């Protein structure tokens, strides 16, 4: 069974040990970007391990591209965190200074607290400046440059990227990993730089496969991505890499493939690479990754669901009702079912046939709308839960993440109302057709 389904047997102890002995270690862009989120000591531990890998370390060109393009955004996020902390500290100080409302503290205690507040805000401001200076003078980027010198893959030519986009669309439609959760990134821009955004993970995947073929080596991929187009999860826990990835990699390269999150990689490095790593560093990376998982959840919610824009629904509805119904004269009456069979030369049988087709059309549409309504209600419940979780988060950055989800919740709620209205119209239309069929069968003509 292992030969037929290797993706489900990739975590055997002997196989993993052999993999660590001979593999190429490949880093994802989120691993490099998270270096800006760690403390100096944790970042130093990670960079030390990366350096110990020597010529077994490599990054795809797409990874380097994403790191350099997103570096400033990540730095800006860290600056916002310090701004948020300083605002909260100042708000607490002002609340304690008020002599007219709770909470009350004695002047002596307030004086001591003010000294602490000043020291705290001062240190937060200094740390904020450290991140702001990295916009122009970035010591982290400077450390990565020699580490990755000669270890970055070649860029795909434009023709190759266009082919990746074409192939990627087909893969994503079939939910073939990786990357299908990013399907809505990039929007509708004609620019190649935008059109390639949904396929960043797929490009990384292809470039890893190319490198494994070139060197005839297995690969361990270190990634902070937590989405289910990379990982299998069960009851909220990560089980392992998607079996499809392992099997495709083996099929195309003849080599083994495995993945680790940064914290698990650092833990394993102490065992397999004889690198000393601190438990504090592992825990810090894990904490940062949990916060990143919250953001990934938001991305997944916004990217995976098909567009629910009301105008798209209106177009679809108008096309359908154009076939089935018409407005009466501008007298405020509701749409009436248009029967294309009420011509005097049509026989009773042909009229019933046409009415039966109309009835089937209404039924099919009704079932489709009911399915979409159920999906929309499930999505609304999920979005509501996400908004609650993010809004209650202590980080200002995470609370800001709730805004696009809230907008999506409002959009889905509007869609639900529109679907319910259309279903009500279909019920009226169905009764109209049924009554007409009954009248014809009774010989009383059509209403």
N, C-alpha and C positions, 0 to 999 in steps of 0.2 A: 504493500500500500504506500510506503514511503516513496518508492520510485515513481508511482503514478501521481502522487500528491505531495511533492517535496515542500510546498509552501506551508504545510501544516506540521512539518517535522523539523523546523529550522532551528529550534532552540535547545537541541540536545547538548549536554555539557561537553562531550568530546568534539562535536562539530564546532561549537563556539570557540573552544580553546584553539583548535586548528586554524580557525578563521583569524583570530587575533595574532597568531604567529606569522601569517603570510599576507594579510590583506592590505589593501590601500584604504586609508582613512580619508573620507570626504566630508567636508563641513558644509552646512547649509548657511544661507545668508542670515537667517535669524540667529544663528549661533554667534556670528561675528557682530551683529548689531546688538545683541544682548550684552556684549562686553561693556557697553556704555551704561548698562543698568546695574552692574555689579559694583561692589565695594572694591577698593584697590587690592586688598589681599586676595579676594576670590578671583578677580581678573588675573592677578599674577599667577595663581595656582593653575588656572586654565591655560594661560599662555605658556607656562612651563611645560605642561603636558604636551601641548601642540608642538612645542620646539623639540621635545624628545622624540617625536615621530619621524623627524628628519625627512628623508626622501619618500617616506610612506604617507606623507600628508599632501593633499591635493584639493583644489576647489574648481568646479566647473566655471566657465566664463560667465554663465548666467548668474551664478552666485556672486561673483565679484561685481557684476553689473548692478545687481539688486542692492548689494551692500553700499556701493558708492552712491547710488541714486537715493537711498533711504536714510543714509547716515544723518543728514541734517534734521530730518523729521524726528528721529529718535532722540537726538540731542535736544531738540525743542521740547519734546515730551518730558525729559528730565528737568528742564528749566521750569516747566509748568508745575511739576510736583513740588519744587522748592518754593515757588510763588504761592502755591496753595497752602503749604505748611506755614509760611510767614503770615499769610492772611488769617489763618486760624489762630495762630499765636497772638496776633494783634487783637483779634476779636475777643479772645479770652481775657486779655489784659484790660480791654475797655469795659468788659462786663464786670470785672472785679473792681474797677475804679468807680463805678456808679455808687453814689451814696444814698440813692433814693429807691433802689429796688434790689431784690435778691439776684444773685447771691452776695451776701455781705462777708467781708473779711476785715480784720482789724488793720489800722494804718501801719502798724509795725510789720505784720505779716505781708501786707501789700507792698511795703517798701522792699522787703527781702525778695518778694516775687518779681518785682520790677527789675531788680538787678539780674535775676535769672532770665527773665524775658529778654532783656537787652543782650545778654550773652548768647541766648539761644538764637535770636533773630540775626545777630551779627555772624554767628557761625553758619547759619543757613544761607545768609547772603554770600558769604565767602565760597561755600560749596556750589552755590548757583553760578557764581562767576567762573568757577572751574569748568563747568559745562559750557557756559557761553563762550569762553575762550577757545573751546574746541571747534567752534564754527570755522575759525581761521587757522588756529595752530592746534592740531589734533595729534596728541602723543599716542593715542591708541592706533590711529591709522598709521602713524610712523612706525609703531612696533610691528604691525601686521605686514608692512611692505617688505622688510627683509625676510620675515618668516615665510611669506608666500612667493618670494622671488623665484621665478622659474617653475612655479607649482600651480599656475592658473591656466586653464584650458583655452583653446583658440575659439574665437567668435564664429558663430555660424554665419554664412553669407546670407544676403537678403532672400535669395531664392529658396534656401533651406528653411528660413523662418516662415516664409509663405507656405511651404509644404507642411511644416509643423502645425500651422494654424488650421489648414485644411484637414489634416489627419486628426488633430486634437478635437475639432468639433465632432467628428464621428465617434471618437473614443468617449467624449463627455456625454454624448447622447446615450451611450451604452453603459455609462457609469463605470468605465474602466479606469482604475487608478494609475498614476496619481493626478491630482489637479482638478477633478471635476467639481469640487466645491467652490472653485474660483471662477466659475463660468460667467458670472456677471461683472467681473472686473473690467475696467477699461472703457465701458460704454460703447457708443456707436461712432466714435471718431474714425475718420479714414486714415489717420496717421498710424504707421506701422508700430511705433513705440507704444501706442495705446492698444492697438489690436492684438499685440503679443502679450499684454498683461495677463489675460486669463490663462495663458499657457506657460507661465514661468516655471511652474513645477514640472510640467511635461518636458520642457526644454532641459531642465536640470537632470531629469530622469534619462533622457536620450544621451546627454553628454556624459553621464556616469557610465552608461552602457558602452559608449564609444571608447572611453578610457579603459574600461575593463577588458574589452576586446584587444585594444592596442598593447596592453601590458600583460594580458593573459593572467589577470589577478582577480581574486574575490574582493568584495567591497564591504566596508562598514560605513554607513552613512549616519552622521551625527546631526540631528535636526531638532529644533524646538517646535516644529509644527505638530499640532495635536489633533488635527482634523482626521475624520474617518476615511479620507481618500489616501491616507498613509498608514493608519493604524486600525487594528481591530480592537474595539472596546466592548466590555461587558459589565453591566451594572456599575457604570461610571469608572471602571478601571481599565487601564491599557493592558491588553493581552499580549500583543506583539505586532510585527509588521503585517500588512495585508498579504495574505498568501498569494494573491494574484501577482504582486510585485516580485516576490521571491521566485515564483514559477516562470514569469516572463523573463526575468534577468537570467535565470539558469538556461532557459530555452535559447536566448539570443547570444549569450556569451559563453555558456558552458561553465560558469563560475557561480559561487555562492554569494548571497547578498543578505545583509542583516542591518538593523537600525537600532540606534540608541538615542534617548533624550540626553541633553547635556549633563544632567545630574547623574543619570545611570552610567553614562560614559566615564565621568570622573571617578565614580565608585569602582568601576571595573578596571580603570587604569592602574589603580593601586595594586590590583591582583595580577593583571596580565602584563603590565609594562614596568612593574617595580617602581612606580612613581608615588611618592608620598603626597597624599591629599588630605586636607582637613575636613572633618565632619561639618564644621561650621560653613565651609565653602559649599559643600554638597547641599546643605539645608538652605543656604541663601539662594542658590541656583534653583532649587525646587520651589521656593517661595515666589521667586520672580516668574517661574514658568507657570505657576498656578494663576498668577495675575494675567499673564499672557494668554492663558487658556480662556479666561473670561472674555478677552478681546476677540480671540478666535471664535468663540461662541457667537459673538455679535456678527462677525464676518460671515459665519456659516448661515446664520439666520437671514442675513440680508442678501447673500449671494446665491443660496441654493434654491430659494423659492422663486417660481416663475413670476414674471411681472404681473402686478395686480392693478395696474393703472386703470382708472375708470374709463378713460377714453378708449382704451383697447377693448374694454367690455362693450362700450357703446357701439363701436364699429361692428363687432361681432353680432350684437343684438340687432342693429339696423339691417344688416345683410339678411339675417334670418327672417325678421318681421316683414321685410320687403317681399319675401316669397309667400308668407303666410297671412299677413294682415294688412289692413289699410286704415288710415284715419278717415272718419266720416267728415262731413263738411265742418268748417270751423265753428262748431257750436258747443265745444267743450265735452262732447261725448267721448267715451272710451273707445279704443280701437276695436273693431269688429273683425271676425275671422273672414278672410276673403276665400270664397269657394270658387275655384276655377272651373267648376263643373255645372254652374247654374245657367247653361245655355239651352234653349228650347229643343235643339236637335239632338242633344245627348240622351241616350237611353237610360232607363232606370238602372240597369246593370253597370253601365260605364260610370254613372254618377256615384254609385256605391263604391266602385273600385277606386275612384279618385278620392272620395271621402275617407276610405280606408287608408289610403296612402298618406293623407293629411293627418289622420289619427296616429299613424305610426311615426310620422315626422315629429309630431308634438310629443309623443311618448319618449322617443330617443332624446329629444332636446331636454325634456323634463328629467330624465335619468342622468344626463350629463350635468345639468345644473345642480341636481341634488348631490352628485358626487363632489362637484366643486364647492358647494356650500359646506359640506361636511369637512372638507380639507381646509377651507378658509376658517371655519370655527376652531378647528384644532390649532391652526397657525395663530389665530388671535389669542388663544389661551397660552400658547408657548411664548409669544411676544410679550404678553402681560407679565408672565413670570420673569422673563429676562429684564424687563424694565424695572420691576420691583427689586431684583437682585442688584442691578447696577446702580439704581438710585440710592440704595441704602449703603453703598460702598463708601468707605472713608476717603478714598482718593478722588480729588476733583477731576482728574483725567478720566477715571472710570465713570464718574457721574456724567461727564460730557459724552461718553460713549453711548449713554442711554438715549440721547436726543434723536439720532437717526432711527433707532429702534422704535421710539415713541411715534415718530412720523409714519413709520411702516405700519404700526398698530392702527393708527387712525385711518390709513389707506385701506387696510384689510377690513376694518369695521365698516367702512363705507361700501366696500365691495359686497359684504354680507347683506347689507340692506338692499342693494341693487339686485342681487341674486334672488333674494326673497320676494322682491316686487315682481321680477320677471316670472318666477315660479307661480305666483298668484295669477298673473296674466295668462299663463299656460293652462292653468286649471279652468279658467273661464273659457278659453279657446277650445279645450277638450270637450267641455260640456256642450258648447255650441255645435261641434261636429257630431257628437253622439245624438243630440236632440234632432239634428237634421237627418241623420241616418235612420233614426226611429220613425220620423215623420214619413220618409220615403217608403220605408217598409210597411207602414200602416196605410199607405195610399193617400195620406193627407197632404202630400206635397212638401215643400221646404219652407222653413221659417225665414 
